[in-house]
Amino acid sequence: MTAHSAIGAPPTVAHGGRLDAARRLYPDAPQPWIDLSTGVNPHAYPLPQLADEVFARLPDEDAFAALESAARRNYGVPAGVEIVAGAGTQAFIQLLPRVLPAKRVAALGFTYAEHAACWAASGAEVEVVETLDAVADADVAVIVNPNNPDGRLLEAEEILSAAGRMSQRGRLLIVDESFMDFTPERSVARFVNDTALVVLRSFGKAYGLPGVRLGFALCSRARGARIRAALGPWAVSGPALAIGARALADDAWRASAAQERARDAARLDALLTRAGFQIVGGTTLFRLASHSQAPRWFTSLAARGVLTRAFAERPDWLRFGLPENDSAWSRLAEALESVDGG
C-alpha cells in the first residue's frame, strides 16, 4: 500500500505458517518442511510441568493475577496501569475497533496488515501513512514497533511525542510491540500511564510458543475495564496462564535467548547476502531481504521444502525466519546454493 492509500474494504490478509497450503502446492517437496515463514523463536521456552488442576478447572482470579504480575515486572509497567491478558495479540487487534471505535484511523506502514483490515471491517476509514507526523491527524493511530516486516524501530521519545499530540486532542495511539521482547529498552510500556497510549505485547513469538495463544493489552484503567468486559470471563486458558507466568519471570532465559537469536540473525544475513539478496531489515527473529527475482526464489525454495514469506504488495521482498537446528541450517544453505535466482 502507498502512503495515504484509503482502504475501502477489509482485504484478505496473508500470513506465514501455512504449511498445509504449501504441502498441497508442492507435494513433491522433501520432508520435513523447514518453515521460515513466521517470526517465531525456533527454540521454545521449556514447558514446565503443569498441575492437573490447570486442565481440570476453570482458571481463577489468582491465576490471572499471577500472570499479570509477572507481565508487569517483565515489561516494566507502572502501578495504576491495567494489564489485560487475552488469547494472543491478534485477539486484541480484532477487539479494539469494537471496544474503542473510531471514524478515522492511520497506520504507520508498510506494516502488519491485520490492523488496517480489522479497523476497516469495523467501518473506519483507514489510511496507511509513511510518516510519524501524519498519524497524529487520525482519531486512532497504529504503530507497529519494531515493525513487521522490515524491523523499523522508532525511538521511545518519538512515539511519546506523537502520543502527547494525540492526547491533547483526546485521541488514541496503539503501539504493537509484538517483537519487542529482545529489545526491552526501546519499549514504551513503562510510559503507558499516558492516557493516549495502548500497548500490545505478544508472548508466543519470543518464547517460541504461539500455540499457547497469549498476549497483553497495557492501557489506562478505564480502557482496561472496557476491554476486560468485552473479553468476558476466562479469556485465557489455565495452561496458558501457568506457562506465561513461569516464562515471563525467567529473566535469565530471555537474556540468553536474545543473545543466541541475535547470532542466528547475523548468520542468516550472511547466508542471504552470499546468495545475492540485499538485507532490508528485520528483527532478531526474522530477516527481510530483497531480490529482483524474489518470486522465483520463493518457488524454488518451496520446491526444496523451505517455506518463506512473500508479499504481494512488495514482490521483490522475502522474509526469512530463523532455522531451528543444524540440519535446517544446512538444508537452507544447500537450497540457497542450488537455486538459480536469476
Contacts in CASP RR format, 6 or more apart in sequence:
PFRMAT RR
TARGET T0000
AUTHOR 0000-0000-0000
METHOD contacts of the structure
MODEL  1
MTAHSAIGAPPTVAHGGRLDAARRLYPDAPQPWIDLSTGVNPHAYPLPQL
ADEVFARLPDEDAFAALESAARRNYGVPAGVEIVAGAGTQAFIQLLPRVL
PAKRVAALGFTYAEHAACWAASGAEVEVVETLDAVADADVAVIVNPNNPD
GRLLEAEEILSAAGRMSQRGRLLIVDESFMDFTPERSVARFVNDTALVVL
RSFGKAYGLPGVRLGFALCSRARGARIRAALGPWAVSGPALAIGARALAD
DAWRASAAQERARDAARLDALLTRAGFQIVGGTTLFRLASHSQAPRWFTS
LAARGVLTRAFAERPDWLRFGLPENDSAWSRLAEALESVDGG
1 7 0 8 1.000
1 109 0 8 1.000
1 110 0 8 1.000
1 116 0 8 1.000
1 128 0 8 1.000
1 313 0 8 1.000
2 128 0 8 1.000
3 128 0 8 1.000
3 129 0 8 1.000
3 130 0 8 1.000
3 131 0 8 1.000
3 134 0 8 1.000
4 127 0 8 1.000
4 128 0 8 1.000
4 129 0 8 1.000
4 134 0 8 1.000
5 127 0 8 1.000
5 128 0 8 1.000
6 125 0 8 1.000
6 126 0 8 1.000
6 127 0 8 1.000
7 116 0 8 1.000
7 117 0 8 1.000
7 120 0 8 1.000
7 125 0 8 1.000
7 126 0 8 1.000
7 127 0 8 1.000
7 128 0 8 1.000
8 120 0 8 1.000
8 125 0 8 1.000
8 126 0 8 1.000
9 120 0 8 1.000
10 117 0 8 1.000
10 118 0 8 1.000
10 120 0 8 1.000
10 121 0 8 1.000
11 113 0 8 1.000
11 116 0 8 1.000
11 117 0 8 1.000
11 120 0 8 1.000
13 113 0 8 1.000
13 114 0 8 1.000
13 117 0 8 1.000
14 113 0 8 1.000
14 311 0 8 1.000
14 312 0 8 1.000
16 37 0 8 1.000
16 38 0 8 1.000
16 307 0 8 1.000
16 309 0 8 1.000
17 35 0 8 1.000
17 37 0 8 1.000
17 38 0 8 1.000
17 307 0 8 1.000
18 37 0 8 1.000
19 33 0 8 1.000
19 35 0 8 1.000
19 307 0 8 1.000
22 29 0 8 1.000
22 33 0 8 1.000
22 302 0 8 1.000
22 305 0 8 1.000
22 307 0 8 1.000
23 29 0 8 1.000
23 33 0 8 1.000
25 302 0 8 1.000
26 302 0 8 1.000
26 303 0 8 1.000
26 305 0 8 1.000
28 303 0 8 1.000
29 302 0 8 1.000
29 303 0 8 1.000
29 304 0 8 1.000
29 305 0 8 1.000
30 304 0 8 1.000
30 305 0 8 1.000
31 305 0 8 1.000
33 305 0 8 1.000
33 306 0 8 1.000
33 307 0 8 1.000
34 305 0 8 1.000
34 306 0 8 1.000
34 307 0 8 1.000
34 323 0 8 1.000
34 324 0 8 1.000
34 328 0 8 1.000
34 331 0 8 1.000
34 332 0 8 1.000
35 307 0 8 1.000
36 306 0 8 1.000
36 307 0 8 1.000
36 308 0 8 1.000
36 309 0 8 1.000
36 320 0 8 1.000
36 321 0 8 1.000
36 322 0 8 1.000
36 323 0 8 1.000
36 332 0 8 1.000
37 307 0 8 1.000
37 308 0 8 1.000
37 309 0 8 1.000
37 319 0 8 1.000
37 321 0 8 1.000
38 210 0 8 1.000
38 286 0 8 1.000
38 309 0 8 1.000
38 321 0 8 1.000
39 179 0 8 1.000
39 205 0 8 1.000
39 283 0 8 1.000
39 285 0 8 1.000
39 286 0 8 1.000
39 319 0 8 1.000
39 321 0 8 1.000
39 322 0 8 1.000
40 204 0 8 1.000
40 205 0 8 1.000
40 208 0 8 1.000
40 210 0 8 1.000
40 285 0 8 1.000
40 321 0 8 1.000
41 204 0 8 1.000
41 205 0 8 1.000
41 206 0 8 1.000
41 207 0 8 1.000
41 208 0 8 1.000
41 257 0 8 1.000
41 261 0 8 1.000
41 285 0 8 1.000
41 322 0 8 1.000
42 208 0 8 1.000
42 321 0 8 1.000
42 322 0 8 1.000
42 323 0 8 1.000
42 324 0 8 1.000
42 325 0 8 1.000
42 328 0 8 1.000
43 208 0 8 1.000
43 257 0 8 1.000
43 260 0 8 1.000
43 261 0 8 1.000
43 324 0 8 1.000
44 207 0 8 1.000
44 208 0 8 1.000
44 209 0 8 1.000
45 207 0 8 1.000
45 208 0 8 1.000
45 209 0 8 1.000
45 243 0 8 1.000
45 247 0 8 1.000
45 250 0 8 1.000
45 253 0 8 1.000
47 209 0 8 1.000
47 243 0 8 1.000
48 242 0 8 1.000
48 243 0 8 1.000
48 246 0 8 1.000
50 239 0 8 1.000
50 242 0 8 1.000
50 243 0 8 1.000
51 242 0 8 1.000
54 63 0 8 1.000
54 238 0 8 1.000
54 239 0 8 1.000
54 241 0 8 1.000
54 242 0 8 1.000
55 238 0 8 1.000
55 239 0 8 1.000
58 234 0 8 1.000
59 234 0 8 1.000
59 236 0 8 1.000
59 237 0 8 1.000
59 238 0 8 1.000
59 241 0 8 1.000
63 238 0 8 1.000
63 241 0 8 1.000
63 242 0 8 1.000
63 245 0 8 1.000
64 85 0 8 1.000
64 236 0 8 1.000
64 241 0 8 1.000
66 241 0 8 1.000
66 245 0 8 1.000
67 85 0 8 1.000
67 236 0 8 1.000
67 241 0 8 1.000
67 244 0 8 1.000
67 245 0 8 1.000
67 248 0 8 1.000
68 83 0 8 1.000
68 84 0 8 1.000
68 85 0 8 1.000
68 216 0 8 1.000
69 245 0 8 1.000
70 244 0 8 1.000
70 245 0 8 1.000
70 246 0 8 1.000
70 248 0 8 1.000
70 249 0 8 1.000
71 77 0 8 1.000
71 83 0 8 1.000
71 85 0 8 1.000
71 201 0 8 1.000
71 216 0 8 1.000
71 248 0 8 1.000
72 81 0 8 1.000
72 83 0 8 1.000
73 248 0 8 1.000
73 249 0 8 1.000
74 248 0 8 1.000
74 249 0 8 1.000
74 251 0 8 1.000
74 254 0 8 1.000
75 83 0 8 1.000
75 184 0 8 1.000
75 187 0 8 1.000
75 189 0 8 1.000
75 190 0 8 1.000
75 201 0 8 1.000
75 216 0 8 1.000
75 218 0 8 1.000
76 187 0 8 1.000
76 189 0 8 1.000
76 190 0 8 1.000
77 83 0 8 1.000
77 189 0 8 1.000
77 190 0 8 1.000
77 192 0 8 1.000
77 218 0 8 1.000
78 190 0 8 1.000
78 192 0 8 1.000
78 193 0 8 1.000
80 193 0 8 1.000
80 221 0 8 1.000
81 192 0 8 1.000
81 193 0 8 1.000
81 218 0 8 1.000
81 219 0 8 1.000
81 220 0 8 1.000
81 221 0 8 1.000
82 217 0 8 1.000
82 218 0 8 1.000
82 219 0 8 1.000
82 220 0 8 1.000
82 221 0 8 1.000
82 223 0 8 1.000
82 224 0 8 1.000
82 225 0 8 1.000
82 227 0 8 1.000
82 228 0 8 1.000
83 216 0 8 1.000
83 217 0 8 1.000
83 218 0 8 1.000
84 92 0 8 1.000
84 216 0 8 1.000
84 217 0 8 1.000
84 218 0 8 1.000
84 219 0 8 1.000
84 224 0 8 1.000
84 227 0 8 1.000
84 228 0 8 1.000
84 231 0 8 1.000
85 214 0 8 1.000
85 215 0 8 1.000
85 216 0 8 1.000
85 235 0 8 1.000
85 236 0 8 1.000
85 241 0 8 1.000
86 92 0 8 1.000
86 213 0 8 1.000
86 214 0 8 1.000
86 215 0 8 1.000
86 216 0 8 1.000
86 217 0 8 1.000
86 231 0 8 1.000
86 235 0 8 1.000
86 236 0 8 1.000
87 213 0 8 1.000
87 214 0 8 1.000
87 215 0 8 1.000
87 235 0 8 1.000
87 236 0 8 1.000
87 237 0 8 1.000
87 240 0 8 1.000
88 202 0 8 1.000
88 203 0 8 1.000
88 204 0 8 1.000
88 213 0 8 1.000
88 214 0 8 1.000
88 215 0 8 1.000
89 176 0 8 1.000
89 178 0 8 1.000
89 200 0 8 1.000
89 201 0 8 1.000
89 202 0 8 1.000
89 215 0 8 1.000
90 114 0 8 1.000
91 213 0 8 1.000
91 215 0 8 1.000
91 231 0 8 1.000
91 235 0 8 1.000
92 200 0 8 1.000
92 215 0 8 1.000
92 217 0 8 1.000
92 227 0 8 1.000
93 114 0 8 1.000
93 115 0 8 1.000
93 118 0 8 1.000
93 176 0 8 1.000
93 200 0 8 1.000
94 114 0 8 1.000
94 118 0 8 1.000
95 227 0 8 1.000
95 230 0 8 1.000
95 231 0 8 1.000
96 118 0 8 1.000
96 174 0 8 1.000
96 198 0 8 1.000
96 217 0 8 1.000
96 227 0 8 1.000
97 118 0 8 1.000
97 119 0 8 1.000
97 121 0 8 1.000
97 122 0 8 1.000
97 123 0 8 1.000
97 124 0 8 1.000
98 122 0 8 1.000
98 230 0 8 1.000
99 223 0 8 1.000
99 226 0 8 1.000
99 227 0 8 1.000
99 230 0 8 1.000
100 140 0 8 1.000
100 172 0 8 1.000
100 198 0 8 1.000
100 223 0 8 1.000
100 226 0 8 1.000
101 122 0 8 1.000
101 124 0 8 1.000
102 119 0 8 1.000
102 124 0 8 1.000
102 138 0 8 1.000
102 139 0 8 1.000
102 140 0 8 1.000
102 172 0 8 1.000
103 124 0 8 1.000
103 125 0 8 1.000
103 139 0 8 1.000
104 124 0 8 1.000
104 125 0 8 1.000
104 127 0 8 1.000
104 137 0 8 1.000
104 138 0 8 1.000
104 139 0 8 1.000
104 140 0 8 1.000
105 116 0 8 1.000
105 119 0 8 1.000
105 124 0 8 1.000
105 125 0 8 1.000
105 126 0 8 1.000
105 127 0 8 1.000
105 138 0 8 1.000
105 139 0 8 1.000
105 140 0 8 1.000
105 141 0 8 1.000
105 142 0 8 1.000
106 126 0 8 1.000
106 127 0 8 1.000
106 128 0 8 1.000
106 129 0 8 1.000
106 134 0 8 1.000
106 135 0 8 1.000
106 137 0 8 1.000
106 138 0 8 1.000
106 140 0 8 1.000
106 141 0 8 1.000
106 142 0 8 1.000
107 115 0 8 1.000
107 116 0 8 1.000
107 119 0 8 1.000
107 126 0 8 1.000
107 127 0 8 1.000
107 128 0 8 1.000
107 129 0 8 1.000
107 135 0 8 1.000
107 141 0 8 1.000
107 142 0 8 1.000
107 143 0 8 1.000
108 128 0 8 1.000
108 129 0 8 1.000
108 130 0 8 1.000
108 131 0 8 1.000
108 132 0 8 1.000
108 134 0 8 1.000
108 135 0 8 1.000
108 141 0 8 1.000
108 142 0 8 1.000
108 143 0 8 1.000
108 144 0 8 1.000
108 147 0 8 1.000
109 128 0 8 1.000
109 129 0 8 1.000
109 130 0 8 1.000
109 144 0 8 1.000
109 147 0 8 1.000
110 128 0 8 1.000
110 149 0 8 1.000
110 150 0 8 1.000
110 313 0 8 1.000
110 314 0 8 1.000
111 128 0 8 1.000
111 142 0 8 1.000
111 144 0 8 1.000
111 147 0 8 1.000
111 148 0 8 1.000
112 144 0 8 1.000
112 147 0 8 1.000
112 148 0 8 1.000
112 149 0 8 1.000
112 176 0 8 1.000
112 178 0 8 1.000
115 142 0 8 1.000
115 144 0 8 1.000
115 174 0 8 1.000
115 176 0 8 1.000
116 126 0 8 1.000
116 128 0 8 1.000
116 142 0 8 1.000
119 126 0 8 1.000
119 140 0 8 1.000
119 142 0 8 1.000
120 126 0 8 1.000
124 140 0 8 1.000
127 134 0 8 1.000
127 138 0 8 1.000
129 135 0 8 1.000
132 143 0 8 1.000
132 154 0 8 1.000
132 158 0 8 1.000
132 159 0 8 1.000
132 162 0 8 1.000
133 162 0 8 1.000
135 141 0 8 1.000
135 142 0 8 1.000
135 143 0 8 1.000
135 162 0 8 1.000
135 173 0 8 1.000
136 162 0 8 1.000
136 165 0 8 1.000
136 166 0 8 1.000
136 169 0 8 1.000
136 171 0 8 1.000
138 171 0 8 1.000
139 171 0 8 1.000
139 172 0 8 1.000
140 171 0 8 1.000
140 172 0 8 1.000
140 173 0 8 1.000
140 174 0 8 1.000
141 162 0 8 1.000
141 166 0 8 1.000
141 171 0 8 1.000
141 172 0 8 1.000
141 173 0 8 1.000
141 174 0 8 1.000
142 174 0 8 1.000
142 176 0 8 1.000
143 154 0 8 1.000
143 159 0 8 1.000
143 162 0 8 1.000
143 173 0 8 1.000
143 174 0 8 1.000
143 175 0 8 1.000
143 176 0 8 1.000
144 175 0 8 1.000
144 176 0 8 1.000
144 178 0 8 1.000
145 152 0 8 1.000
145 153 0 8 1.000
145 154 0 8 1.000
145 159 0 8 1.000
145 175 0 8 1.000
145 176 0 8 1.000
145 177 0 8 1.000
145 180 0 8 1.000
145 186 0 8 1.000
145 188 0 8 1.000
146 152 0 8 1.000
146 153 0 8 1.000
146 177 0 8 1.000
146 179 0 8 1.000
146 180 0 8 1.000
146 183 0 8 1.000
146 186 0 8 1.000
146 282 0 8 1.000
146 283 0 8 1.000
147 153 0 8 1.000
148 178 0 8 1.000
148 179 0 8 1.000
148 286 0 8 1.000
149 282 0 8 1.000
149 286 0 8 1.000
149 288 0 8 1.000
149 309 0 8 1.000
149 311 0 8 1.000
149 317 0 8 1.000
149 319 0 8 1.000
150 280 0 8 1.000
150 281 0 8 1.000
150 282 0 8 1.000
150 288 0 8 1.000
151 179 0 8 1.000
151 281 0 8 1.000
151 282 0 8 1.000
151 283 0 8 1.000
151 288 0 8 1.000
153 183 0 8 1.000
153 186 0 8 1.000
155 186 0 8 1.000
156 186 0 8 1.000
156 187 0 8 1.000
156 188 0 8 1.000
156 191 0 8 1.000
159 173 0 8 1.000
159 175 0 8 1.000
159 188 0 8 1.000
160 188 0 8 1.000
160 191 0 8 1.000
160 194 0 8 1.000
162 173 0 8 1.000
163 173 0 8 1.000
163 188 0 8 1.000
163 191 0 8 1.000
163 194 0 8 1.000
163 196 0 8 1.000
163 197 0 8 1.000
164 194 0 8 1.000
164 196 0 8 1.000
166 172 0 8 1.000
166 173 0 8 1.000
166 196 0 8 1.000
167 194 0 8 1.000
167 195 0 8 1.000
167 196 0 8 1.000
170 196 0 8 1.000
171 196 0 8 1.000
172 196 0 8 1.000
172 198 0 8 1.000
173 196 0 8 1.000
173 197 0 8 1.000
173 198 0 8 1.000
174 198 0 8 1.000
174 199 0 8 1.000
174 200 0 8 1.000
175 188 0 8 1.000
175 197 0 8 1.000
175 198 0 8 1.000
175 199 0 8 1.000
175 200 0 8 1.000
176 200 0 8 1.000
177 187 0 8 1.000
177 188 0 8 1.000
177 189 0 8 1.000
177 199 0 8 1.000
177 200 0 8 1.000
177 201 0 8 1.000
177 202 0 8 1.000
178 200 0 8 1.000
178 201 0 8 1.000
178 202 0 8 1.000
178 205 0 8 1.000
179 202 0 8 1.000
179 205 0 8 1.000
179 206 0 8 1.000
179 283 0 8 1.000
179 285 0 8 1.000
180 186 0 8 1.000
180 187 0 8 1.000
180 189 0 8 1.000
180 201 0 8 1.000
181 201 0 8 1.000
181 202 0 8 1.000
181 205 0 8 1.000
181 206 0 8 1.000
181 207 0 8 1.000
181 254 0 8 1.000
181 258 0 8 1.000
182 206 0 8 1.000
182 254 0 8 1.000
182 257 0 8 1.000
182 258 0 8 1.000
182 261 0 8 1.000
182 262 0 8 1.000
182 283 0 8 1.000
182 284 0 8 1.000
182 285 0 8 1.000
183 283 0 8 1.000
187 199 0 8 1.000
188 197 0 8 1.000
188 199 0 8 1.000
189 199 0 8 1.000
189 201 0 8 1.000
189 218 0 8 1.000
191 197 0 8 1.000
192 198 0 8 1.000
192 199 0 8 1.000
192 218 0 8 1.000
192 219 0 8 1.000
192 220 0 8 1.000
193 220 0 8 1.000
195 220 0 8 1.000
197 218 0 8 1.000
197 219 0 8 1.000
198 217 0 8 1.000
198 218 0 8 1.000
198 219 0 8 1.000
198 223 0 8 1.000
199 217 0 8 1.000
199 218 0 8 1.000
199 219 0 8 1.000
200 215 0 8 1.000
200 216 0 8 1.000
200 217 0 8 1.000
200 218 0 8 1.000
201 215 0 8 1.000
201 216 0 8 1.000
201 218 0 8 1.000
202 215 0 8 1.000
203 209 0 8 1.000
203 212 0 8 1.000
203 214 0 8 1.000
203 215 0 8 1.000
203 216 0 8 1.000
203 244 0 8 1.000
203 247 0 8 1.000
203 248 0 8 1.000
204 210 0 8 1.000
204 211 0 8 1.000
204 212 0 8 1.000
204 214 0 8 1.000
204 215 0 8 1.000
205 285 0 8 1.000
206 254 0 8 1.000
206 257 0 8 1.000
206 285 0 8 1.000
207 244 0 8 1.000
207 247 0 8 1.000
209 243 0 8 1.000
209 247 0 8 1.000
212 239 0 8 1.000
212 240 0 8 1.000
212 243 0 8 1.000
212 244 0 8 1.000
213 236 0 8 1.000
213 237 0 8 1.000
213 240 0 8 1.000
214 236 0 8 1.000
214 240 0 8 1.000
214 243 0 8 1.000
214 244 0 8 1.000
217 224 0 8 1.000
217 227 0 8 1.000
219 227 0 8 1.000
228 235 0 8 1.000
247 253 0 8 1.000
258 284 0 8 1.000
261 284 0 8 1.000
261 285 0 8 1.000
261 322 0 8 1.000
262 284 0 8 1.000
264 284 0 8 1.000
264 322 0 8 1.000
264 323 0 8 1.000
265 282 0 8 1.000
265 283 0 8 1.000
265 284 0 8 1.000
265 285 0 8 1.000
265 287 0 8 1.000
265 322 0 8 1.000
267 329 0 8 1.000
268 287 0 8 1.000
268 320 0 8 1.000
268 321 0 8 1.000
268 322 0 8 1.000
268 323 0 8 1.000
269 279 0 8 1.000
269 287 0 8 1.000
271 332 0 8 1.000
271 333 0 8 1.000
271 336 0 8 1.000
272 279 0 8 1.000
272 287 0 8 1.000
272 289 0 8 1.000
272 320 0 8 1.000
272 336 0 8 1.000
273 279 0 8 1.000
274 336 0 8 1.000
275 336 0 8 1.000
275 337 0 8 1.000
275 339 0 8 1.000
276 291 0 8 1.000
277 289 0 8 1.000
277 290 0 8 1.000
277 291 0 8 1.000
277 318 0 8 1.000
278 289 0 8 1.000
278 290 0 8 1.000
278 291 0 8 1.000
279 287 0 8 1.000
279 288 0 8 1.000
279 289 0 8 1.000
280 288 0 8 1.000
280 289 0 8 1.000
280 290 0 8 1.000
280 317 0 8 1.000
281 287 0 8 1.000
281 288 0 8 1.000
282 288 0 8 1.000
282 319 0 8 1.000
285 321 0 8 1.000
285 322 0 8 1.000
286 319 0 8 1.000
286 320 0 8 1.000
286 321 0 8 1.000
286 322 0 8 1.000
287 319 0 8 1.000
287 320 0 8 1.000
287 321 0 8 1.000
288 317 0 8 1.000
288 318 0 8 1.000
288 319 0 8 1.000
288 320 0 8 1.000
289 317 0 8 1.000
289 318 0 8 1.000
289 319 0 8 1.000
289 320 0 8 1.000
290 316 0 8 1.000
290 317 0 8 1.000
290 318 0 8 1.000
291 297 0 8 1.000
291 316 0 8 1.000
291 318 0 8 1.000
291 341 0 8 1.000
292 316 0 8 1.000
292 342 0 8 1.000
293 341 0 8 1.000
293 342 0 8 1.000
294 310 0 8 1.000
294 315 0 8 1.000
294 316 0 8 1.000
294 317 0 8 1.000
294 318 0 8 1.000
295 310 0 8 1.000
295 315 0 8 1.000
296 341 0 8 1.000
296 342 0 8 1.000
297 308 0 8 1.000
297 318 0 8 1.000
297 339 0 8 1.000
297 341 0 8 1.000
298 308 0 8 1.000
298 310 0 8 1.000
298 318 0 8 1.000
300 335 0 8 1.000
300 339 0 8 1.000
300 340 0 8 1.000
300 341 0 8 1.000
301 307 0 8 1.000
301 308 0 8 1.000
301 335 0 8 1.000
301 336 0 8 1.000
301 339 0 8 1.000
302 308 0 8 1.000
304 331 0 8 1.000
304 335 0 8 1.000
304 338 0 8 1.000
304 339 0 8 1.000
305 331 0 8 1.000
305 335 0 8 1.000
306 331 0 8 1.000
306 332 0 8 1.000
306 335 0 8 1.000
308 318 0 8 1.000
308 319 0 8 1.000
308 320 0 8 1.000
308 321 0 8 1.000
309 318 0 8 1.000
309 319 0 8 1.000
309 320 0 8 1.000
309 321 0 8 1.000
310 317 0 8 1.000
310 318 0 8 1.000
311 317 0 8 1.000
311 319 0 8 1.000
323 329 0 8 1.000
323 331 0 8 1.000
323 332 0 8 1.000
END
